Amino acid sequence: AQGRVLEIGRGEVGLAHLRGGPMVTCYIVTPRARAYGEDFIRATGTRLPFRDRTFDWVVAVDVLEHLQKPRRADLIAEAARVTTAGIVMACPCQGSARAEGNHRRLLIALRGHSNPWLEEHREAGLPFEEEIVAAVPPGWRVASIPNMNRVVWRANRFLVDVAIRPIRSLALLGELLDFGRTYRTVFVIRPAG
């Protein structure tokens, strides 16, 4: 996205490292390292410390599934308040709960514990796609785009979490294996008109 961009929930790495340009990021924990051109603000996505329409775009990748259901609509409303062009959100939805549960059980059997983020997903419950669409403010439109096949996701998580071998070539195979149900959905939310 061009223009002024805010990333909500940057985590430990954040998109500023990939974008390579100026970007504002926020998260509830101060990161150890920041990217070139990154302006970090410690904040929660449900109460953003910015004026209305401050940013062209707001991005939140893998954030909604960490929030309890009542807070998800708050985040979407806040993102809509501070943007002019639109919001890009991506998250696993309820249809991926079984795949996550299978992976959690595998990790517990092999390592004796799960990943903390998987436990957060389980505790908060993955959002339903309809829940996200219903939270979009009146006068806005939403497009949902399937992203990352569940088979590819499970293979990648196995390599990273069990074999401890991140393999970038798996991303290249993703296009060949892009069939069936997806793990994550991307939501592009824009003002109508």
Secondary structure, DSSP 8 states (H G I E B T S, - for coil): --SSEEEE--TTT-THHHH-S-EEEEESS--S---TTEEEEE--TTS--S-TT-EEEEEEES-GGGS-HHHHHHHHHHHHHHEEEEEEEEEE-GGGHHHHHHHHHHHHHHHSS--HHHHHHHHH----HHHHHHTS-TTEEEEEEEEEEHHHHHHHHHHHHTS----THHHHHHTTT--S-EEEEEEEEEE--
